[in-house]
Amino acid sequence: MDYKALIKKLTKKQREVFDQICIGNDANHSIITLSSLVKEGLIERYLQATPYSNFVVDRYTFANYGVHMAWCEVCAEENPDEVAS
């Protein structure tokens, strides 16, 4: 799958949420946007127990190493001045 092309085709909102998830911030995002990213295969949903309670929360992470590497490449292309030479 061409994850790079898929990432480049995301809407502005999808890309903002995807970028946040890739840096570890998966909280307080629209379930609709998260669901669309899960459907595209870019992120995965998992459940995590909260410490000291009986609650379980939804968590999200990038789907696999290939997705993460494609995201890194897209970011480097979009921000060439920020990439170390």
N, C-alpha and C positions, 0 to 999 in steps of 0.2 A: 504494500500500500504506500502511496506517495503522501506521507504525512506532511511534508513541506508544502505541497500544493494545497492540501486540506486546511492547513493553518492559515495560509495566505487568503483563503476564501471565506474565513470567518467574518461575521458581522463585527462591527466595532465593539458592541457589548460582549459578544462571545469571546473576542480576543482579549478584552480587559479581564474577564473572569478567568480565562485560560492562563493568561500571564500570571495572575495572582495565585492560581493553584500550583503552577510550576515553581513558584518561589515559596510555597508552603502555606499560603493563606487561603484556606478553603472555607472560611466562615462568612456567614451573612451575604450569600449570593442568591440570586433568584433561582428557585427550583426549576423554572422553565428553561433558563439558560444552562443550568447544570445538566438537566436532562438531555438537552440538545447536544451537549459535548459528550455525554456518555453514549448517546445514540451514534454519534460520528466515530466513536472508538478512540477519542483523544484522552478521555479521563475514565477512571474507574471509581465506583462507589463502594465503600466498605463500612461496616459498623464497628464502632469502638465503644467499649464500656468506659463510663466515666469513673474516676477514682472516688472511692468512699461513698458510692451510691449504687442504686440498682438501675440507673438510666443508661441507655445506649444512644449514641448520637451518630448521625450520618457524617462520614468523612469522605474526602475526594483526593485523588492523586493522579498524576499523569499515568496513562495506561501501561506504558512499557518503555524500555530504554530507547527504542527507535523513535518514539514520540518525543522523548526528552531531547535527544540529539537533533531531531528536525527542528524543534523549537529553538535550540541554541543556534543552529545555522541561520534560521530566519532572523533571529535577533541580531546576529552578527552582520547579516546583509543590510538590515534596516539601520544599524548604528555602527558603521565602519570606523568612525573616529573613536569609539569606546572600546574597540577590540585591540588588545595588546599586539604589538608587531613582533 
